[in-house]
Amino acid sequence: MARIVIELTNRCNLRCQHCFDERHAATGKLPLPLVEKVIQEGRDCNINEICFTGGEPTLHRDFNTIVRRVSEADYPFSFVSNGVSFSQIYPLLLEFRQWFTGVTFSLDGAREATHDQIRGKGSYRHVMRAASVSVFKDLPFTLNMVLTRKNQGEVEEMVNLAKRLGSGGVRFGHLMPTPDTARRNLDLSPPERRRVESRIWQLREKASVPVLMAPGYFSNSPFFPCTPPEGEEFNLDYQGNLTLCCQL
C-alpha cells in the first residue's frame, strides 16, 4: 500500500440526498491518538501518502493539529471536501504547502440548480468560491461528481467546467444505492450506468483535463479492482488504498 485514506469523522455541514443518514449523526470521529499512531507506524507499512475524508474532514476538531502532525512526519497529504469551510482552512494549507498535494471538491452538478438540488441551496457557490481561492493561492484541486439520475446528462459540461475553473481533473463515481436513494429516484438503472460510463470513457480520450472513473463501473472481469474497457490503463491513484473509518 502506498496510500492510506483516513475517514476522520462522519460529521458534515450539508445534508446531501445521496448520503447515508449516519453521516448526519455527528457521533463518530477518530480520536487524535489513533490518528497519531497511524502516522507513526505508517512508514513501516510502506505508506507514503495520506488522504483525509469524511463526512467533512475539516470539521474534525483536531484537523489543524492532524495536518501539522502529518506534515511534521513528512507525509504528502490531501483531502476531500464539500468546500463550505475552505475559506477558513486554506491558510493552514499555505502554511504546509510543501506537503499538501491537493483537495478534491465534491461537485454533483455542472449547473448550480442541479448541484444545489442534491446538496442544498448555496452549496454550489461554496465550491466555486473554494475553487477560485485555490487558483488565486496556487493550491491544487480536482473535482469529484457522484453520478445520479439528476446529473447524468451533465458529464460533458462537468469536464468543460473543470477546465474553465483550472481544476487538475475530474473524477466520476457511481452512487452506492440505498432505500433512500431509490425513494428519491437517484439510482441509475444498469443500462443507464453503462451508457454514462461509455460517454465518460469517450471524454477521457479527448478531454484536455484528466478524466477518471472511480471503481464500481462495469467490467468483464469478476475481480476487483477491475480494469477499464478495451485495455485502458487503470489510474494507480485508486488502487492499493486502505481506508481507516471512524466508528458510527
Accessible surface in RSA format (square Angstrom, percent):
REM  Atomic radii and reference values for relative SASA: ProtOr
REM  Chains: A
REM  Algorithm: Lee & Richards
REM  Probe-radius: 1.40
REM  Slices: 20
REM RES _ NUM      All-atoms   Total-Side   Main-Chain    Non-polar    All polar
REM                ABS   REL    ABS   REL    ABS   REL    ABS   REL    ABS   REL
RES MET A   1   102.11  52.9  55.86  37.0  46.25 110.1  51.42  43.7  50.69  67.2
RES ALA A   2    57.02  52.4  52.08  80.4   4.94  11.2  52.99  74.6   4.03  10.7
RES ARG A   3    46.51  19.5  46.30  23.6   0.21   0.5  13.59  18.6  32.92  19.9
RES ILE A   4     6.64   3.8   6.64   4.9   0.00   0.0   6.64   4.8   0.00   0.0
RES VAL A   5    20.75  13.7  20.75  18.8   0.00   0.0  20.75  18.0   0.00   0.0
RES ILE A   6     0.03   0.0   0.03   0.0   0.00   0.0   0.03   0.0   0.00   0.0
RES GLU A   7    12.70   7.3  12.70   9.6   0.00   0.0   0.00   0.0  12.70  10.4
RES LEU A   8     0.00   0.0   0.00   0.0   0.00   0.0   0.00   0.0   0.00   0.0
RES THR A   9     0.38   0.3   0.38   0.4   0.00   0.0   0.27   0.4   0.11   0.2
RES ASN A  10     0.17   0.1   0.17   0.2   0.00   0.0   0.00   0.0   0.17   0.2
RES ARG A  11    96.85  40.7  96.61  49.2   0.24   0.6  19.27  26.3  77.58  47.0
RES CYS A  12    41.86  31.7  16.50  18.4  25.36  59.6   1.61   4.1  40.25  43.4
RES ASN A  13    57.75  39.8  26.72  25.8  31.02  74.7  32.08  77.2  25.67  24.8
RES LEU A  14    25.33  14.1  20.73  14.8   4.60  11.6  24.45  17.2   0.88   2.4
RES ARG A  15   169.15  71.0 148.31  75.6  20.84  49.6  69.12  94.5 100.03  60.6
RES CYS A  16     9.86   7.5   6.23   6.9   3.63   8.5   0.25   0.6   9.61  10.4
RES GLN A  17    46.93  26.2  44.66  32.6   2.27   5.4  15.79  33.6  31.14  23.6
RES HIS A  18    22.02  12.0  12.81   8.9   9.20  23.5   7.21   7.4  14.81  17.2
RES CYS A  19    38.44  29.1  28.73  32.0   9.71  22.8   5.42  13.7  33.03  35.6
RES PHE A  20    80.31  40.2  76.20  47.2   4.12  10.7  80.31  48.7   0.00   0.0
RES ASP A  21    84.88  59.5  75.59  75.2   9.29  22.0  30.47  71.7  54.41  54.3
RES GLU A  22    87.50  50.2  85.20  64.5   2.30   5.5  32.22  62.3  55.28  45.1
RES ARG A  23    46.41  19.5  46.41  23.7   0.00   0.0   3.10   4.2  43.31  26.2
RES HIS A  24    40.18  22.0  14.39  10.0  25.79  66.0  16.38  16.9  23.80  27.7
RES ALA A  25    53.05  48.8  26.47  40.8  26.58  60.5  37.72  53.1  15.33  40.6
RES ALA A  26    57.75  53.1  34.94  53.9  22.81  51.9  34.97  49.2  22.78  60.4
RES THR A  27   102.28  72.7  64.47  65.4  37.80  90.1  66.99  90.0  35.29  53.3
RES GLY A  28     3.76   4.6   0.00   N/A   3.76   4.6   2.34   6.4   1.42   3.2
RES LYS A  29    81.30  39.7  65.19  40.0  16.11  38.4  47.74  43.0  33.56  35.8
RES LEU A  30     6.95   3.9   6.95   5.0   0.00   0.0   6.95   4.9   0.00   0.0
RES PRO A  31    65.12  47.5  63.75  58.1   1.37   5.0  65.12  53.8   0.00   0.0
RES LEU A  32    36.42  20.3  33.73  24.1   2.69   6.8  33.73  23.7   2.69   7.2
RES PRO A  33    94.27  68.7  87.10  79.4   7.17  26.1  88.46  73.0   5.81  36.1
RES LEU A  34    64.39  35.9  60.86  43.5   3.53   8.9  63.59  44.7   0.80   2.2
RES VAL A  35     0.11   0.1   0.11   0.1   0.00   0.0   0.11   0.1   0.00   0.0
RES GLU A  36    38.80  22.3  38.09  28.8   0.71   1.7   9.28  18.0  29.52  24.1
RES LYS A  37   105.13  51.3 103.30  63.4   1.82   4.3  68.48  61.6  36.65  39.0
RES VAL A  38    25.22  16.6  20.08  18.2   5.14  12.4  24.43  21.2   0.79   2.1
RES ILE A  39    10.02   5.7   7.55   5.6   2.47   5.9   7.55   5.4   2.47   6.7
RES GLN A  40   136.92  76.6 107.75  78.8  29.17  69.4  42.76  91.0  94.16  71.4
RES GLU A  41    79.96  45.9  79.39  60.1   0.57   1.3  30.99  59.9  48.97  40.0
RES GLY A  42     3.26   4.0   0.00   N/A   3.26   4.0   3.15   8.7   0.11   0.2
RES ARG A  43   103.28  43.4  90.22  46.0  13.07  31.1  61.48  84.0  41.80  25.3
RES ASP A  44   129.75  90.9  96.31  95.9  33.45  79.1  32.23  75.9  97.52  97.3
RES CYS A  45    67.47  51.0  54.08  60.3  13.38  31.5  11.84  30.0  55.63  60.0
RES ASN A  46   117.26  80.9 104.18 100.7  13.08  31.5  27.26  65.6  89.99  87.0
RES ILE A  47     8.30   4.7   7.24   5.4   1.06   2.5   7.24   5.2   1.06   2.9
RES ASN A  48    76.82  53.0  74.35  71.8   2.48   6.0  22.23  53.5  54.60  52.8
RES GLU A  49    46.79  26.9  46.79  35.4   0.00   0.0   2.51   4.9  44.28  36.1
RES ILE A  50     1.13   0.6   1.13   0.8   0.00   0.0   1.13   0.8   0.00   0.0
RES CYS A  51     5.48   4.1   5.48   6.1   0.00   0.0   0.00   0.0   5.48   5.9
RES PHE A  52     0.04   0.0   0.04   0.0   0.00   0.0   0.04   0.0   0.00   0.0
RES THR A  53    29.13  20.7  29.13  29.5   0.00   0.0  13.10  17.6  16.03  24.2
RES GLY A  54    12.04  14.9   0.00   N/A  12.04  14.9   0.00   0.0  12.04  27.0
RES GLY A  55    23.08  28.5   0.00   N/A  23.08  28.5   3.69  10.1  19.39  43.4
RES GLU A  56     2.48   1.4   2.25   1.7   0.23   0.5   0.39   0.8   2.09   1.7
RES PRO A  57     0.15   0.1   0.15   0.1   0.00   0.0   0.15   0.1   0.00   0.0
RES THR A  58    14.86  10.6   1.37   1.4  13.49  32.2   1.37   1.8  13.49  20.4
RES LEU A  59    39.86  22.2  31.76  22.7   8.10  20.4  34.81  24.4   5.05  13.6
RES HIS A  60     5.69   3.1   0.03   0.0   5.66  14.5   1.54   1.6   4.15   4.8
RES ARG A  61   186.17  78.2 146.65  74.8  39.52  94.1  59.49  81.3 126.69  76.8
RES ASP A  62    33.61  23.5  32.19  32.0   1.42   3.4   1.42   3.3  32.19  32.1
RES PHE A  63     2.98   1.5   2.46   1.5   0.52   1.4   2.46   1.5   0.52   1.5
RES ASN A  64    84.70  58.4  83.16  80.4   1.55   3.7  25.81  62.1  58.89  56.9
RES THR A  65    40.87  29.1  38.24  38.8   2.64   6.3  10.29  13.8  30.59  46.2
RES ILE A  66     0.13   0.1   0.03   0.0   0.10   0.2   0.13   0.1   0.00   0.0
RES VAL A  67     0.00   0.0   0.00   0.0   0.00   0.0   0.00   0.0   0.00   0.0
RES ARG A  68    92.67  38.9  92.67  47.2   0.00   0.0  20.77  28.4  71.91  43.6
RES ARG A  69    88.58  37.2  85.92  43.8   2.67   6.4  23.09  31.6  65.50  39.7
RES VAL A  70     0.02   0.0   0.02   0.0   0.00   0.0   0.02   0.0   0.00   0.0
RES SER A  71     1.51   1.3   0.46   0.6   1.05   2.4   0.51   1.1   1.01   1.4
RES GLU A  72   119.35  68.5  81.36  61.6  37.99  90.5  46.67  90.3  72.69  59.3
RES ALA A  73    37.35  34.3  16.97  26.2  20.38  46.4  28.32  39.9   9.04  23.9
RES ASP A  74    88.43  61.9  83.81  83.4   4.62  10.9  23.56  55.4  64.88  64.7
RES TYR A  75     1.10   0.5   1.10   0.6   0.00   0.0   0.98   0.7   0.12   0.1
RES PRO A  76    47.60  34.7  47.60  43.4   0.00   0.0  47.60  39.3   0.00   0.0
RES PHE A  77     0.00   0.0   0.00   0.0   0.00   0.0   0.00   0.0   0.00   0.0
RES SER A  78    14.75  12.5  14.75  19.7   0.00   0.0  11.75  25.0   3.00   4.2
RES PHE A  79     1.41   0.7   0.30   0.2   1.12   2.9   0.34   0.2   1.07   3.1
RES VAL A  80    39.73  26.1  39.00  35.3   0.73   1.8  39.00  33.9   0.73   2.0
RES SER A  81     2.96   2.5   0.79   1.1   2.17   5.0   2.17   4.6   0.79   1.1
RES ASN A  82     8.30   5.7   5.64   5.5   2.66   6.4   4.03   9.7   4.26   4.1
RES GLY A  83     3.24   4.0   0.00   N/A   3.24   4.0   0.00   0.0   3.24   7.3
RES VAL A  84    36.52  24.0  27.21  24.6   9.31  22.4  27.21  23.6   9.31  25.3
RES SER A  85    16.53  14.0  15.60  20.8   0.93   2.1  16.38  34.9   0.15   0.2
RES PHE A  86     2.26   1.1   1.09   0.7   1.17   3.0   2.21   1.3   0.04   0.1
RES SER A  87    50.26  42.5  35.82  47.8  14.43  33.2  25.19  53.6  25.07  35.1
RES GLN A  88   130.69  73.1 104.86  76.6  25.83  61.5  62.77 133.6  67.93  51.5
RES ILE A  89    15.17   8.6  15.08  11.2   0.09   0.2  15.17  10.9   0.00   0.0
RES TYR A  90    49.00  22.9  49.00  27.9   0.00   0.0  10.94   8.2  38.07  46.9
RES PRO A  91    69.71  50.8  62.50  57.0   7.21  26.2  63.61  52.5   6.10  37.9
RES LEU A  92    15.57   8.7  11.03   7.9   4.53  11.4  13.83   9.7   1.74   4.7
RES LEU A  93     0.00   0.0   0.00   0.0   0.00   0.0   0.00   0.0   0.00   0.0
RES LEU A  94    52.53  29.3  37.91  27.1  14.62  36.7  38.18  26.8  14.35  38.6
RES GLU A  95   100.83  57.9  67.70  51.2  33.13  78.9  40.94  79.2  59.88  48.9
RES PHE A  96    15.13   7.6  14.98   9.3   0.15   0.4  15.13   9.2   0.00   0.0
RES ARG A  97   100.80  42.3  93.93  47.9   6.86  16.3  54.38  74.3  46.41  28.1
RES GLN A  98   147.09  82.2 107.10  78.3  39.99  95.2  46.52  99.0 100.56  76.3
RES TRP A  99    57.84  23.2  55.74  27.0   2.10   4.9  57.64  30.7   0.21   0.3
RES PHE A 100    12.06   6.0   0.08   0.1  11.98  31.2   0.08   0.1  11.98  34.3
RES THR A 101    66.21  47.1  42.04  42.6  24.16  57.6  45.38  60.9  20.83  31.5
RES GLY A 102    10.66  13.1   0.00   N/A  10.66  13.1  10.10  27.7   0.55   1.2
RES VAL A 103     1.61   1.1   0.00   0.0   1.61   3.9   0.70   0.6   0.90   2.5
RES THR A 104    29.38  20.9  29.18  29.6   0.21   0.5   5.09   6.8  24.30  36.7
RES PHE A 105     0.00   0.0   0.00   0.0   0.00   0.0   0.00   0.0   0.00   0.0
RES SER A 106    11.44   9.7  11.25  15.0   0.19   0.4   0.24   0.5  11.20  15.7
RES LEU A 107     0.05   0.0   0.01   0.0   0.04   0.1   0.01   0.0   0.04   0.1
RES ASP A 108     0.10   0.1   0.10   0.1   0.00   0.0   0.00   0.0   0.10   0.1
RES GLY A 109     0.00   0.0   0.00   N/A   0.00   0.0   0.00   0.0   0.00   0.0
RES ALA A 110    11.68  10.7   1.99   3.1   9.68  22.0   1.99   2.8   9.68  25.7
RES ARG A 111   126.70  53.2 122.18  62.3   4.52  10.8  45.11  61.6  81.59  49.4
RES GLU A 112    62.18  35.7  56.94  43.1   5.24  12.5  22.00  42.6  40.18  32.8
RES ALA A 113    81.18  74.6  65.44 101.0  15.74  35.8  74.40 104.8   6.78  18.0
RES THR A 114    15.19  10.8  12.74  12.9   2.45   5.8   3.54   4.8  11.64  17.6
RES HIS A 115     1.07   0.6   1.07   0.7   0.00   0.0   0.21   0.2   0.86   1.0
RES ASP A 116    22.27  15.6  16.48  16.4   5.79  13.7  10.86  25.6  11.41  11.4
RES GLN A 117   101.94  57.0  83.55  61.1  18.40  43.8  32.08  68.3  69.87  53.0
RES ILE A 118     1.31   0.7   0.00   0.0   1.31   3.2   0.00   0.0   1.31   3.6
RES ARG A 119    23.13   9.7  21.84  11.1   1.29   3.1   0.44   0.6  22.69  13.8
RES GLY A 120    31.60  39.0   0.00   N/A  31.60  39.0  29.93  82.1   1.66   3.7
RES LYS A 121   202.23  98.7 167.42 102.7  34.82  82.9 116.18 104.6  86.05  91.7
RES GLY A 122    27.26  33.6   0.00   N/A  27.26  33.6  25.14  69.0   2.12   4.8
RES SER A 123     1.20   1.0   0.55   0.7   0.65   1.5   1.13   2.4   0.07   0.1
RES TYR A 124    25.92  12.1  25.92  14.7   0.00   0.0  13.58  10.2  12.34  15.2
RES ARG A 125   146.71  61.6 145.04  73.9   1.67   4.0  41.20  56.3 105.51  63.9
RES HIS A 126    58.26  31.8  57.15  39.7   1.11   2.8  30.21  31.1  28.05  32.6
RES VAL A 127     0.56   0.4   0.56   0.5   0.00   0.0   0.56   0.5   0.00   0.0
RES MET A 128    36.64  19.0  36.20  24.0   0.43   1.0  28.63  24.3   8.01  10.6
RES ARG A 129   127.01  53.3 120.78  61.6   6.23  14.8  51.09  69.8  75.92  46.0
RES ALA A 130     2.69   2.5   0.17   0.3   2.51   5.7   1.93   2.7   0.75   2.0
RES ALA A 131     0.45   0.4   0.45   0.7   0.00   0.0   0.45   0.6   0.00   0.0
RES SER A 132    67.74  57.2  57.81  77.2   9.93  22.9  36.56  77.9  31.18  43.7
RES VAL A 133    30.83  20.3  28.07  25.4   2.76   6.7  30.74  26.7   0.09   0.3
RES SER A 134     0.28   0.2   0.00   0.0   0.28   0.6   0.00   0.0   0.28   0.4
RES VAL A 135    84.48  55.6  66.09  59.8  18.39  44.3  71.96  62.5  12.52  33.9
RES PHE A 136   165.68  82.9 136.69  84.7  28.99  75.4 143.80  87.2  21.88  62.6
RES LYS A 137    64.70  31.6  59.40  36.4   5.30  12.6  19.37  17.4  45.33  48.3
RES ASP A 138   113.02  79.2 103.73 103.2   9.29  22.0  28.63  67.4  84.39  84.2
RES LEU A 139     4.54   2.5   0.00   0.0   4.54  11.4   0.60   0.4   3.94  10.6
RES PRO A 140    65.42  47.7  53.87  49.1  11.55  42.0  64.78  53.5   0.64   4.0
RES PHE A 141     7.77   3.9   3.07   1.9   4.70  12.2   4.16   2.5   3.61  10.3
RES THR A 142    49.39  35.1  49.39  50.1   0.00   0.0  41.98  56.4   7.41  11.2
RES LEU A 143     0.66   0.4   0.19   0.1   0.47   1.2   0.19   0.1   0.47   1.3
RES ASN A 144    16.74  11.5  16.55  16.0   0.20   0.5   0.36   0.9  16.39  15.8
RES MET A 145     0.13   0.1   0.13   0.1   0.00   0.0   0.13   0.1   0.00   0.0
RES VAL A 146    27.47  18.1  27.47  24.9   0.00   0.0  27.47  23.9   0.00   0.0
RES LEU A 147     1.40   0.8   0.00   0.0   1.40   3.5   0.00   0.0   1.40   3.8
RES THR A 148     0.00   0.0   0.00   0.0   0.00   0.0   0.00   0.0   0.00   0.0
RES ARG A 149    84.79  35.6  71.90  36.7  12.89  30.7  29.93  40.9  54.85  33.2
RES LYS A 150    63.13  30.8  38.10  23.4  25.03  59.6  35.46  31.9  27.67  29.5
RES ASN A 151     0.00   0.0   0.00   0.0   0.00   0.0   0.00   0.0   0.00   0.0
RES GLN A 152    37.89  21.2  37.89  27.7   0.00   0.0  11.01  23.4  26.89  20.4
RES GLY A 153    51.38  63.4   0.00   N/A  51.38  63.4  30.51  83.7  20.88  46.8
RES GLU A 154     8.35   4.8   8.03   6.1   0.31   0.7   4.09   7.9   4.26   3.5
RES VAL A 155     0.00   0.0   0.00   0.0   0.00   0.0   0.00   0.0   0.00   0.0
RES GLU A 156    65.99  37.9  65.24  49.4   0.75   1.8  43.37  83.9  22.61  18.5
RES GLU A 157    60.83  34.9  57.97  43.9   2.86   6.8  35.97  69.6  24.86  20.3
RES MET A 158     0.08   0.0   0.08   0.1   0.00   0.0   0.00   0.0   0.08   0.1
RES VAL A 159     7.75   5.1   7.75   7.0   0.00   0.0   7.75   6.7   0.00   0.0
RES ASN A 160    82.23  56.7  80.66  77.9   1.57   3.8  12.69  30.5  69.55  67.2
RES LEU A 161    10.36   5.8  10.36   7.4   0.00   0.0  10.36   7.3   0.00   0.0
RES ALA A 162     0.00   0.0   0.00   0.0   0.00   0.0   0.00   0.0   0.00   0.0
RES LYS A 163   125.18  61.1 112.00  68.7  13.18  31.4  63.19  56.9  61.99  66.0
RES ARG A 164   173.64  72.9 135.37  69.0  38.27  91.1  72.57  99.2 101.07  61.3
RES LEU A 165    35.19  19.6  26.73  19.1   8.46  21.3  30.18  21.2   5.02  13.5
RES GLY A 166    49.04  60.5   0.00   N/A  49.04  60.5  27.92  76.6  21.12  47.3
RES SER A 167     8.02   6.8   0.00   0.0   8.02  18.5   0.00   0.0   8.02  11.2
RES GLY A 168    45.63  56.3   0.00   N/A  45.63  56.3  32.83  90.1  12.79  28.7
RES GLY A 169     3.53   4.4   0.00   N/A   3.53   4.4   3.53   9.7   0.00   0.0
RES VAL A 170     3.10   2.0   0.02   0.0   3.08   7.4   1.10   1.0   2.00   5.4
RES ARG A 171    56.45  23.7  55.92  28.5   0.53   1.3   6.49   8.9  49.96  30.3
RES PHE A 172     0.00   0.0   0.00   0.0   0.00   0.0   0.00   0.0   0.00   0.0
RES GLY A 173     8.48  10.5   0.00   N/A   8.48  10.5   8.48  23.3   0.00   0.0
RES HIS A 174    31.74  17.3   6.80   4.7  24.94  63.8   5.54   5.7  26.20  30.5
RES LEU A 175    15.98   8.9   9.90   7.1   6.09  15.3  10.79   7.6   5.19  14.0
RES MET A 176   131.23  68.0 121.67  80.5   9.57  22.8 106.10  90.2  25.14  33.3
RES PRO A 177    85.32  62.2  68.85  62.8  16.47  59.9  69.05  57.0  16.27 101.1
RES THR A 178    29.34  20.9  20.86  21.1   8.48  20.2  24.84  33.4   4.50   6.8
RES PRO A 179   118.57  86.4 106.48  97.1  12.09  44.0 114.13  94.2   4.44  27.6
RES ASP A 180    37.52  26.3  37.18  37.0   0.34   0.8   4.09   9.6  33.43  33.3
RES THR A 181     1.80   1.3   1.80   1.8   0.00   0.0   1.80   2.4   0.00   0.0
RES ALA A 182    62.01  57.0  42.53  65.6  19.47  44.3  44.95  63.3  17.05  45.2
RES ARG A 183   165.12  69.3 129.63  66.1  35.48  84.5  79.68 108.9  85.44  51.8
RES ARG A 184    79.04  33.2  64.08  32.7  14.96  35.6  22.11  30.2  56.93  34.5
RES ASN A 185    86.02  59.3  81.82  79.1   4.20  10.1  27.78  66.9  58.25  56.3
RES LEU A 186     0.09   0.0   0.00   0.0   0.09   0.2   0.00   0.0   0.09   0.2
RES ASP A 187    35.09  24.6  30.58  30.4   4.51  10.7  23.70  55.8  11.39  11.4
RES LEU A 188    19.55  10.9   2.84   2.0  16.71  42.0   3.24   2.3  16.31  43.9
RES SER A 189    38.92  32.9  32.56  43.5   6.36  14.7  33.47  71.3   5.46   7.6
RES PRO A 190   100.20  73.0  97.60  89.0   2.61   9.5  99.96  82.5   0.25   1.5
RES PRO A 191    76.31  55.6  68.78  62.7   7.53  27.4  75.67  62.5   0.63   3.9
RES GLU A 192    31.64  18.2  31.17  23.6   0.47   1.1   5.42  10.5  26.21  21.4
RES ARG A 193    62.93  26.4  62.93  32.1   0.00   0.0  12.37  16.9  50.56  30.6
RES ARG A 194   118.46  49.7 114.43  58.3   4.03   9.6  31.29  42.8  87.17  52.8
RES ARG A 195   143.65  60.3 138.46  70.6   5.19  12.4  71.64  97.9  72.02  43.6
RES VAL A 196     0.56   0.4   0.30   0.3   0.26   0.6   0.30   0.3   0.26   0.7
RES GLU A 197     6.81   3.9   6.63   5.0   0.18   0.4   2.30   4.4   4.51   3.7
RES SER A 198    50.92  43.0  46.20  61.7   4.71  10.9  27.36  58.3  23.56  33.0
RES ARG A 199    67.60  28.4  66.57  33.9   1.03   2.4  41.41  56.6  26.19  15.9
RES ILE A 200     0.82   0.5   0.82   0.6   0.00   0.0   0.82   0.6   0.00   0.0
RES TRP A 201    22.67   9.1  21.99  10.6   0.68   1.6  19.43  10.4   3.23   5.2
RES GLN A 202   108.87  60.9 103.39  75.6   5.48  13.0  38.14  81.2  70.72  53.6
RES LEU A 203    14.44   8.0  14.44  10.3   0.00   0.0  14.44  10.1   0.00   0.0
RES ARG A 204    63.87  26.8  46.56  23.7  17.31  41.2   9.46  12.9  54.41  33.0
RES GLU A 205   128.41  73.7  94.83  71.7  33.58  79.9  41.96  81.2  86.45  70.6
RES LYS A 206   159.65  77.9 125.92  77.3  33.73  80.3  77.83  70.1  81.83  87.2
RES ALA A 207    29.25  26.9   0.39   0.6  28.86  65.7   8.77  12.4  20.48  54.3
RES SER A 208    83.84  70.8  40.57  54.1  43.27  99.7  48.01 102.2  35.82  50.2
RES VAL A 209    18.95  12.5  13.98  12.7   4.97  12.0  16.38  14.2   2.58   7.0
RES PRO A 210    80.49  58.7  67.98  62.0  12.51  45.5  79.98  66.0   0.51   3.2
RES VAL A 211     3.28   2.2   0.06   0.1   3.22   7.8   0.06   0.1   3.22   8.7
RES LEU A 212    28.79  16.0  27.92  20.0   0.88   2.2  28.79  20.2   0.00   0.0
RES MET A 213     8.87   4.6   0.62   0.4   8.25  19.6   0.29   0.2   8.58  11.4
RES ALA A 214    14.50  13.3  14.16  21.9   0.33   0.8  14.16  19.9   0.33   0.9
RES PRO A 215    41.76  30.4  22.71  20.7  19.05  69.2  23.00  19.0  18.75 116.6
RES GLY A 216    39.71  49.0   0.00   N/A  39.71  49.0  30.75  84.4   8.96  20.1
RES TYR A 217     9.36   4.4   0.38   0.2   8.98  23.4   0.56   0.4   8.80  10.9
RES PHE A 218    93.22  46.6  80.01  49.6  13.21  34.4  87.89  53.3   5.33  15.3
RES SER A 219    27.47  23.2   5.27   7.0  22.20  51.1   6.88  14.7  20.59  28.8
RES ASN A 220   142.06  98.0 108.70 105.0  33.37  80.3  37.02  89.1 105.05 101.5
RES SER A 221    45.90  38.8  31.03  41.4  14.87  34.2  26.63  56.7  19.27  27.0
RES PRO A 222   121.00  88.2  77.26  70.4  43.74 159.0  91.04  75.2  29.96 186.2
RES PHE A 223   154.24  77.2 147.78  91.5   6.46  16.8 151.48  91.8   2.76   7.9
RES PHE A 224   149.66  74.9 118.57  73.4  31.09  80.9 119.08  72.2  30.57  87.5
RES PRO A 225    57.06  41.6  42.31  38.6  14.75  53.6  42.31  34.9  14.75  91.7
RES CYS A 226    11.92   9.0   9.96  11.1   1.96   4.6   3.93  10.0   7.99   8.6
RES THR A 227    80.08  57.0  77.79  78.9   2.30   5.5  56.46  75.8  23.62  35.7
RES PRO A 228     4.54   3.3   1.20   1.1   3.34  12.1   1.20   1.0   3.34  20.7
RES PRO A 229    53.02  38.6  41.44  37.8  11.58  42.1  52.96  43.7   0.06   0.4
RES GLU A 230   175.19 100.6 125.62  95.0  49.57 118.0  60.08 116.2 115.11  94.0
RES GLY A 231    73.75  91.0   0.00   N/A  73.75  91.0  37.93 104.1  35.82  80.2
RES GLU A 232    37.16  21.3  25.37  19.2  11.79  28.1  23.54  45.5  13.63  11.1
RES GLU A 233   142.01  81.5 127.56  96.5  14.45  34.4  55.07 106.5  86.94  71.0
RES PHE A 234    18.18   9.1  10.45   6.5   7.73  20.1  10.66   6.5   7.51  21.5
RES ASN A 235    49.57  34.2  40.41  39.0   9.17  22.1  11.88  28.6  37.70  36.4
RES LEU A 236   134.24  74.8 120.49  86.2  13.75  34.6 120.72  84.8  13.52  36.4
RES ASP A 237    81.66  57.2  77.99  77.6   3.67   8.7  12.66  29.8  69.00  68.8
RES TYR A 238    44.69  20.9  34.40  19.6  10.29  26.8  13.17   9.9  31.53  38.9
RES GLN A 239    62.11  34.7  50.01  36.5  12.10  28.8  11.52  24.5  50.59  38.4
RES GLY A 240    45.96  56.7   0.00   N/A  45.96  56.7  34.25  94.0  11.71  26.2
RES ASN A 241    54.34  37.5  23.06  22.3  31.28  75.3  11.73  28.2  42.60  41.2
RES LEU A 242    83.59  46.6  82.45  59.0   1.14   2.9  83.59  58.7   0.00   0.0
RES THR A 243    69.81  49.6  47.96  48.6  21.85  52.1  27.08  36.4  42.73  64.6
RES LEU A 244    49.73  27.7  48.82  34.9   0.92   2.3  49.73  34.9   0.00   0.0
RES CYS A 245    66.43  50.3  49.97  55.7  16.46  38.7  21.22  53.8  45.22  48.8
RES CYS A 246     6.81   5.1   0.00   0.0   6.81  16.0   0.00   0.0   6.81   7.3
RES GLN A 247   157.40  88.0 146.45 107.0  10.95  26.1  55.14 117.4 102.26  77.6
RES LEU A 248   122.99  68.5  67.76  48.5  55.24 138.9  81.02  56.9  41.98 113.0
END  Absolute sums over single chains surface
CHAIN  1 A    12287.2       9848.0       2439.2       6497.3       5789.9
END  Absolute sums over all chains
TOTAL         12287.2       9848.0       2439.2       6497.3       5789.9
